[in-house]
Amino acid sequence: MSYDVFISYSRRDYKDKNNQIIPGNIISQIKEMFDANGITYWFDEDGVFSGDAFAPTIAKNIKSSSMFLFVSSVNSNASEWTSNEIATAHTFGKKIIPFKYDHSVYNDSVIIYIARLDYIDYPTNPTKALQRLLQSVQTHLSREAGKSRIDDTRRSKEEMQRQERAARIKALHEKIADLTNRQFAIETEILEKEKSLTDLRNEKLKVEAYIAALKEEVLAL
């Protein structure tokens, strides 16, 4: 299954120590906004994919997502797993969107990947930040859809050309087969006529011999 956005975050910004969703938390706000606009996403809601399950599950879902959203906070920058997720997104060449939930400094292990990326500043203007996030995601998806259409058109054209070549090759093979059959028929006809001609020549020789014999008989009388 593919997703529009992979959300990388810290569970401490989403659920409290009692595993209850924190009222008004930023992750829920982003989810609600995505849901309202038909944007698909994946995130490790219950924190069950850390540790040994990181590679087969997290990496697979990052790879199958169109873009990568890093919700930067004190908690997420202190998390080893968010560092791994960002490194994985970079490896897969995903568009990374840094979303600063607070003004904490990027973790040293991830700054090399996102230091130069334009980030979305939530604390300064939360409403504007969410709108900008939505616009950024929608713009990227539109571009990807455009590229997909171009790729589909190119593949369609290539497939049409391939089919045309195949049809032309098939027609040429059929023509060659027809001409080969005609050639065989002509050669057979020539052999038959050559045999008939040989038979006529032999018949002629027989007639000539018979005439000669008759002439000799006349002279003998």
MODELLER restraints for C-alpha pairs under 7 A, 6 or more apart:
rsr = mdl.restraints
at = mdl.atoms
rsr.add(forms.Gaussian(group=physical.xy_distance, feature=features.Distance(at['CA:1:A'], at['CA:64:A']), mean=6.97, stdev=0.5))
rsr.add(forms.Gaussian(group=physical.xy_distance, feature=features.Distance(at['CA:2:A'], at['CA:64:A']), mean=4.79, stdev=0.5))
rsr.add(forms.Gaussian(group=physical.xy_distance, feature=features.Distance(at['CA:2:A'], at['CA:65:A']), mean=5.62, stdev=0.5))
rsr.add(forms.Gaussian(group=physical.xy_distance, feature=features.Distance(at['CA:3:A'], at['CA:40:A']), mean=5.27, stdev=0.5))
rsr.add(forms.Gaussian(group=physical.xy_distance, feature=features.Distance(at['CA:3:A'], at['CA:41:A']), mean=5.25, stdev=0.5))
rsr.add(forms.Gaussian(group=physical.xy_distance, feature=features.Distance(at['CA:3:A'], at['CA:42:A']), mean=6.67, stdev=0.5))
rsr.add(forms.Gaussian(group=physical.xy_distance, feature=features.Distance(at['CA:3:A'], at['CA:64:A']), mean=6.26, stdev=0.5))
rsr.add(forms.Gaussian(group=physical.xy_distance, feature=features.Distance(at['CA:3:A'], at['CA:65:A']), mean=4.47, stdev=0.5))
rsr.add(forms.Gaussian(group=physical.xy_distance, feature=features.Distance(at['CA:3:A'], at['CA:66:A']), mean=6.39, stdev=0.5))
rsr.add(forms.Gaussian(group=physical.xy_distance, feature=features.Distance(at['CA:4:A'], at['CA:39:A']), mean=6.22, stdev=0.5))
rsr.add(forms.Gaussian(group=physical.xy_distance, feature=features.Distance(at['CA:4:A'], at['CA:40:A']), mean=5.09, stdev=0.5))
rsr.add(forms.Gaussian(group=physical.xy_distance, feature=features.Distance(at['CA:4:A'], at['CA:41:A']), mean=5.61, stdev=0.5))
rsr.add(forms.Gaussian(group=physical.xy_distance, feature=features.Distance(at['CA:4:A'], at['CA:65:A']), mean=5.30, stdev=0.5))
rsr.add(forms.Gaussian(group=physical.xy_distance, feature=features.Distance(at['CA:4:A'], at['CA:66:A']), mean=4.87, stdev=0.5))
rsr.add(forms.Gaussian(group=physical.xy_distance, feature=features.Distance(at['CA:4:A'], at['CA:67:A']), mean=6.27, stdev=0.5))
rsr.add(forms.Gaussian(group=physical.xy_distance, feature=features.Distance(at['CA:5:A'], at['CA:40:A']), mean=6.41, stdev=0.5))
rsr.add(forms.Gaussian(group=physical.xy_distance, feature=features.Distance(at['CA:5:A'], at['CA:41:A']), mean=4.55, stdev=0.5))
rsr.add(forms.Gaussian(group=physical.xy_distance, feature=features.Distance(at['CA:5:A'], at['CA:42:A']), mean=6.53, stdev=0.5))
rsr.add(forms.Gaussian(group=physical.xy_distance, feature=features.Distance(at['CA:5:A'], at['CA:65:A']), mean=5.49, stdev=0.5))
rsr.add(forms.Gaussian(group=physical.xy_distance, feature=features.Distance(at['CA:5:A'], at['CA:66:A']), mean=5.95, stdev=0.5))
rsr.add(forms.Gaussian(group=physical.xy_distance, feature=features.Distance(at['CA:5:A'], at['CA:67:A']), mean=5.00, stdev=0.5))
rsr.add(forms.Gaussian(group=physical.xy_distance, feature=features.Distance(at['CA:5:A'], at['CA:68:A']), mean=5.64, stdev=0.5))
rsr.add(forms.Gaussian(group=physical.xy_distance, feature=features.Distance(at['CA:5:A'], at['CA:69:A']), mean=6.60, stdev=0.5))
rsr.add(forms.Gaussian(group=physical.xy_distance, feature=features.Distance(at['CA:6:A'], at['CA:41:A']), mean=5.58, stdev=0.5))
rsr.add(forms.Gaussian(group=physical.xy_distance, feature=features.Distance(at['CA:6:A'], at['CA:42:A']), mean=5.04, stdev=0.5))
rsr.add(forms.Gaussian(group=physical.xy_distance, feature=features.Distance(at['CA:6:A'], at['CA:43:A']), mean=6.11, stdev=0.5))
rsr.add(forms.Gaussian(group=physical.xy_distance, feature=features.Distance(at['CA:6:A'], at['CA:62:A']), mean=5.94, stdev=0.5))
rsr.add(forms.Gaussian(group=physical.xy_distance, feature=features.Distance(at['CA:6:A'], at['CA:65:A']), mean=5.84, stdev=0.5))
rsr.add(forms.Gaussian(group=physical.xy_distance, feature=features.Distance(at['CA:6:A'], at['CA:67:A']), mean=6.36, stdev=0.5))
rsr.add(forms.Gaussian(group=physical.xy_distance, feature=features.Distance(at['CA:6:A'], at['CA:68:A']), mean=4.88, stdev=0.5))
rsr.add(forms.Gaussian(group=physical.xy_distance, feature=features.Distance(at['CA:6:A'], at['CA:69:A']), mean=5.97, stdev=0.5))
rsr.add(forms.Gaussian(group=physical.xy_distance, feature=features.Distance(at['CA:7:A'], at['CA:41:A']), mean=6.95, stdev=0.5))
rsr.add(forms.Gaussian(group=physical.xy_distance, feature=features.Distance(at['CA:7:A'], at['CA:42:A']), mean=6.18, stdev=0.5))
rsr.add(forms.Gaussian(group=physical.xy_distance, feature=features.Distance(at['CA:7:A'], at['CA:43:A']), mean=5.13, stdev=0.5))
rsr.add(forms.Gaussian(group=physical.xy_distance, feature=features.Distance(at['CA:7:A'], at['CA:68:A']), mean=6.30, stdev=0.5))
rsr.add(forms.Gaussian(group=physical.xy_distance, feature=features.Distance(at['CA:7:A'], at['CA:69:A']), mean=4.91, stdev=0.5))
rsr.add(forms.Gaussian(group=physical.xy_distance, feature=features.Distance(at['CA:7:A'], at['CA:70:A']), mean=6.27, stdev=0.5))
rsr.add(forms.Gaussian(group=physical.xy_distance, feature=features.Distance(at['CA:8:A'], at['CA:43:A']), mean=6.71, stdev=0.5))
rsr.add(forms.Gaussian(group=physical.xy_distance, feature=features.Distance(at['CA:8:A'], at['CA:69:A']), mean=5.92, stdev=0.5))
rsr.add(forms.Gaussian(group=physical.xy_distance, feature=features.Distance(at['CA:8:A'], at['CA:70:A']), mean=4.83, stdev=0.5))
rsr.add(forms.Gaussian(group=physical.xy_distance, feature=features.Distance(at['CA:8:A'], at['CA:71:A']), mean=6.10, stdev=0.5))
rsr.add(forms.Gaussian(group=physical.xy_distance, feature=features.Distance(at['CA:8:A'], at['CA:82:A']), mean=6.18, stdev=0.5))
rsr.add(forms.Gaussian(group=physical.xy_distance, feature=features.Distance(at['CA:9:A'], at['CA:70:A']), mean=6.31, stdev=0.5))
rsr.add(forms.Gaussian(group=physical.xy_distance, feature=features.Distance(at['CA:9:A'], at['CA:71:A']), mean=5.15, stdev=0.5))
rsr.add(forms.Gaussian(group=physical.xy_distance, feature=features.Distance(at['CA:9:A'], at['CA:76:A']), mean=5.67, stdev=0.5))
rsr.add(forms.Gaussian(group=physical.xy_distance, feature=features.Distance(at['CA:9:A'], at['CA:82:A']), mean=6.65, stdev=0.5))
rsr.add(forms.Gaussian(group=physical.xy_distance, feature=features.Distance(at['CA:10:A'], at['CA:75:A']), mean=5.84, stdev=0.5))
rsr.add(forms.Gaussian(group=physical.xy_distance, feature=features.Distance(at['CA:10:A'], at['CA:76:A']), mean=4.62, stdev=0.5))
rsr.add(forms.Gaussian(group=physical.xy_distance, feature=features.Distance(at['CA:11:A'], at['CA:47:A']), mean=6.98, stdev=0.5))
rsr.add(forms.Gaussian(group=physical.xy_distance, feature=features.Distance(at['CA:12:A'], at['CA:75:A']), mean=6.56, stdev=0.5))
rsr.add(forms.Gaussian(group=physical.xy_distance, feature=features.Distance(at['CA:13:A'], at['CA:25:A']), mean=6.63, stdev=0.5))
rsr.add(forms.Gaussian(group=physical.xy_distance, feature=features.Distance(at['CA:14:A'], at['CA:21:A']), mean=5.82, stdev=0.5))
rsr.add(forms.Gaussian(group=physical.xy_distance, feature=features.Distance(at['CA:14:A'], at['CA:22:A']), mean=5.73, stdev=0.5))
rsr.add(forms.Gaussian(group=physical.xy_distance, feature=features.Distance(at['CA:14:A'], at['CA:25:A']), mean=5.85, stdev=0.5))
rsr.add(forms.Gaussian(group=physical.xy_distance, feature=features.Distance(at['CA:14:A'], at['CA:27:A']), mean=6.04, stdev=0.5))
rsr.add(forms.Gaussian(group=physical.xy_distance, feature=features.Distance(at['CA:15:A'], at['CA:21:A']), mean=4.29, stdev=0.5))
rsr.add(forms.Gaussian(group=physical.xy_distance, feature=features.Distance(at['CA:15:A'], at['CA:22:A']), mean=5.18, stdev=0.5))
rsr.add(forms.Gaussian(group=physical.xy_distance, feature=features.Distance(at['CA:16:A'], at['CA:22:A']), mean=6.08, stdev=0.5))
rsr.add(forms.Gaussian(group=physical.xy_distance, feature=features.Distance(at['CA:34:A'], at['CA:40:A']), mean=6.90, stdev=0.5))
rsr.add(forms.Gaussian(group=physical.xy_distance, feature=features.Distance(at['CA:49:A'], at['CA:57:A']), mean=6.77, stdev=0.5))
rsr.add(forms.Gaussian(group=physical.xy_distance, feature=features.Distance(at['CA:49:A'], at['CA:58:A']), mean=6.88, stdev=0.5))
rsr.add(forms.Gaussian(group=physical.xy_distance, feature=features.Distance(at['CA:59:A'], at['CA:88:A']), mean=6.62, stdev=0.5))
rsr.add(forms.Gaussian(group=physical.xy_distance, feature=features.Distance(at['CA:62:A'], at['CA:89:A']), mean=6.26, stdev=0.5))
rsr.add(forms.Gaussian(group=physical.xy_distance, feature=features.Distance(at['CA:63:A'], at['CA:92:A']), mean=6.35, stdev=0.5))
rsr.add(forms.Gaussian(group=physical.xy_distance, feature=features.Distance(at['CA:66:A'], at['CA:94:A']), mean=6.77, stdev=0.5))
rsr.add(forms.Gaussian(group=physical.xy_distance, feature=features.Distance(at['CA:67:A'], at['CA:94:A']), mean=5.39, stdev=0.5))
rsr.add(forms.Gaussian(group=physical.xy_distance, feature=features.Distance(at['CA:67:A'], at['CA:95:A']), mean=4.85, stdev=0.5))
rsr.add(forms.Gaussian(group=physical.xy_distance, feature=features.Distance(at['CA:67:A'], at['CA:96:A']), mean=6.15, stdev=0.5))
rsr.add(forms.Gaussian(group=physical.xy_distance, feature=features.Distance(at['CA:68:A'], at['CA:89:A']), mean=6.68, stdev=0.5))
rsr.add(forms.Gaussian(group=physical.xy_distance, feature=features.Distance(at['CA:68:A'], at['CA:94:A']), mean=6.33, stdev=0.5))
rsr.add(forms.Gaussian(group=physical.xy_distance, feature=features.Distance(at['CA:68:A'], at['CA:95:A']), mean=5.95, stdev=0.5))
rsr.add(forms.Gaussian(group=physical.xy_distance, feature=features.Distance(at['CA:68:A'], at['CA:96:A']), mean=4.72, stdev=0.5))
rsr.add(forms.Gaussian(group=physical.xy_distance, feature=features.Distance(at['CA:68:A'], at['CA:97:A']), mean=6.12, stdev=0.5))
rsr.add(forms.Gaussian(group=physical.xy_distance, feature=features.Distance(at['CA:69:A'], at['CA:96:A']), mean=5.91, stdev=0.5))
rsr.add(forms.Gaussian(group=physical.xy_distance, feature=features.Distance(at['CA:69:A'], at['CA:97:A']), mean=4.83, stdev=0.5))
rsr.add(forms.Gaussian(group=physical.xy_distance, feature=features.Distance(at['CA:69:A'], at['CA:98:A']), mean=6.16, stdev=0.5))
rsr.add(forms.Gaussian(group=physical.xy_distance, feature=features.Distance(at['CA:69:A'], at['CA:99:A']), mean=7.00, stdev=0.5))
rsr.add(forms.Gaussian(group=physical.xy_distance, feature=features.Distance(at['CA:70:A'], at['CA:97:A']), mean=6.06, stdev=0.5))
rsr.add(forms.Gaussian(group=physical.xy_distance, feature=features.Distance(at['CA:70:A'], at['CA:98:A']), mean=4.91, stdev=0.5))
rsr.add(forms.Gaussian(group=physical.xy_distance, feature=features.Distance(at['CA:70:A'], at['CA:99:A']), mean=5.87, stdev=0.5))
rsr.add(forms.Gaussian(group=physical.xy_distance, feature=features.Distance(at['CA:71:A'], at['CA:98:A']), mean=6.33, stdev=0.5))
rsr.add(forms.Gaussian(group=physical.xy_distance, feature=features.Distance(at['CA:71:A'], at['CA:99:A']), mean=4.84, stdev=0.5))
rsr.add(forms.Gaussian(group=physical.xy_distance, feature=features.Distance(at['CA:71:A'], at['CA:100:A']), mean=6.06, stdev=0.5))
rsr.add(forms.Gaussian(group=physical.xy_distance, feature=features.Distance(at['CA:71:A'], at['CA:101:A']), mean=6.35, stdev=0.5))
rsr.add(forms.Gaussian(group=physical.xy_distance, feature=features.Distance(at['CA:72:A'], at['CA:98:A']), mean=6.61, stdev=0.5))
rsr.add(forms.Gaussian(group=physical.xy_distance, feature=features.Distance(at['CA:72:A'], at['CA:99:A']), mean=5.73, stdev=0.5))
rsr.add(forms.Gaussian(group=physical.xy_distance, feature=features.Distance(at['CA:72:A'], at['CA:100:A']), mean=4.70, stdev=0.5))
rsr.add(forms.Gaussian(group=physical.xy_distance, feature=features.Distance(at['CA:72:A'], at['CA:101:A']), mean=5.69, stdev=0.5))
rsr.add(forms.Gaussian(group=physical.xy_distance, feature=features.Distance(at['CA:73:A'], at['CA:100:A']), mean=6.42, stdev=0.5))
rsr.add(forms.Gaussian(group=physical.xy_distance, feature=features.Distance(at['CA:73:A'], at['CA:101:A']), mean=5.44, stdev=0.5))
rsr.add(forms.Gaussian(group=physical.xy_distance, feature=features.Distance(at['CA:73:A'], at['CA:102:A']), mean=5.42, stdev=0.5))
rsr.add(forms.Gaussian(group=physical.xy_distance, feature=features.Distance(at['CA:73:A'], at['CA:104:A']), mean=5.89, stdev=0.5))
rsr.add(forms.Gaussian(group=physical.xy_distance, feature=features.Distance(at['CA:74:A'], at['CA:104:A']), mean=5.48, stdev=0.5))
rsr.add(forms.Gaussian(group=physical.xy_distance, feature=features.Distance(at['CA:76:A'], at['CA:82:A']), mean=6.24, stdev=0.5))
rsr.add(forms.Gaussian(group=physical.xy_distance, feature=features.Distance(at['CA:77:A'], at['CA:106:A']), mean=5.91, stdev=0.5))
rsr.add(forms.Gaussian(group=physical.xy_distance, feature=features.Distance(at['CA:77:A'], at['CA:107:A']), mean=4.92, stdev=0.5))
rsr.add(forms.Gaussian(group=physical.xy_distance, feature=features.Distance(at['CA:78:A'], at['CA:107:A']), mean=6.73, stdev=0.5))
rsr.add(forms.Gaussian(group=physical.xy_distance, feature=features.Distance(at['CA:83:A'], at['CA:109:A']), mean=6.27, stdev=0.5))
rsr.add(forms.Gaussian(group=physical.xy_distance, feature=features.Distance(at['CA:83:A'], at['CA:110:A']), mean=5.66, stdev=0.5))
rsr.add(forms.Gaussian(group=physical.xy_distance, feature=features.Distance(at['CA:86:A'], at['CA:110:A']), mean=6.74, stdev=0.5))
rsr.add(forms.Gaussian(group=physical.xy_distance, feature=features.Distance(at['CA:90:A'], at['CA:113:A']), mean=6.96, stdev=0.5))
rsr.add(forms.Gaussian(group=physical.xy_distance, feature=features.Distance(at['CA:97:A'], at['CA:119:A']), mean=6.67, stdev=0.5))
rsr.add(forms.Gaussian(group=physical.xy_distance, feature=features.Distance(at['CA:98:A'], at['CA:119:A']), mean=4.86, stdev=0.5))
rsr.add(forms.Gaussian(group=physical.xy_distance, feature=features.Distance(at['CA:98:A'], at['CA:120:A']), mean=6.36, stdev=0.5))
rsr.add(forms.Gaussian(group=physical.xy_distance, feature=features.Distance(at['CA:99:A'], at['CA:119:A']), mean=5.76, stdev=0.5))
rsr.add(forms.Gaussian(group=physical.xy_distance, feature=features.Distance(at['CA:99:A'], at['CA:120:A']), mean=4.77, stdev=0.5))
rsr.add(forms.Gaussian(group=physical.xy_distance, feature=features.Distance(at['CA:99:A'], at['CA:121:A']), mean=6.48, stdev=0.5))
rsr.add(forms.Gaussian(group=physical.xy_distance, feature=features.Distance(at['CA:100:A'], at['CA:119:A']), mean=6.77, stdev=0.5))
rsr.add(forms.Gaussian(group=physical.xy_distance, feature=features.Distance(at['CA:100:A'], at['CA:120:A']), mean=5.89, stdev=0.5))
rsr.add(forms.Gaussian(group=physical.xy_distance, feature=features.Distance(at['CA:100:A'], at['CA:121:A']), mean=5.20, stdev=0.5))
rsr.add(forms.Gaussian(group=physical.xy_distance, feature=features.Distance(at['CA:100:A'], at['CA:122:A']), mean=5.79, stdev=0.5))
rsr.add(forms.Gaussian(group=physical.xy_distance, feature=features.Distance(at['CA:101:A'], at['CA:122:A']), mean=5.26, stdev=0.5))
rsr.add(forms.Gaussian(group=physical.xy_distance, feature=features.Distance(at['CA:101:A'], at['CA:123:A']), mean=6.34, stdev=0.5))
rsr.add(forms.Gaussian(group=physical.xy_distance, feature=features.Distance(at['CA:102:A'], at['CA:122:A']), mean=6.90, stdev=0.5))
rsr.add(forms.Gaussian(group=physical.xy_distance, feature=features.Distance(at['CA:102:A'], at['CA:123:A']), mean=5.88, stdev=0.5))
rsr.add(forms.Gaussian(group=physical.xy_distance, feature=features.Distance(at['CA:120:A'], at['CA:129:A']), mean=5.96, stdev=0.5))
rsr.add(forms.Gaussian(group=physical.xy_distance, feature=features.Distance(at['CA:121:A'], at['CA:129:A']), mean=5.99, stdev=0.5))
rsr.add(forms.Gaussian(group=physical.xy_distance, feature=features.Distance(at['CA:122:A'], at['CA:129:A']), mean=5.07, stdev=0.5))
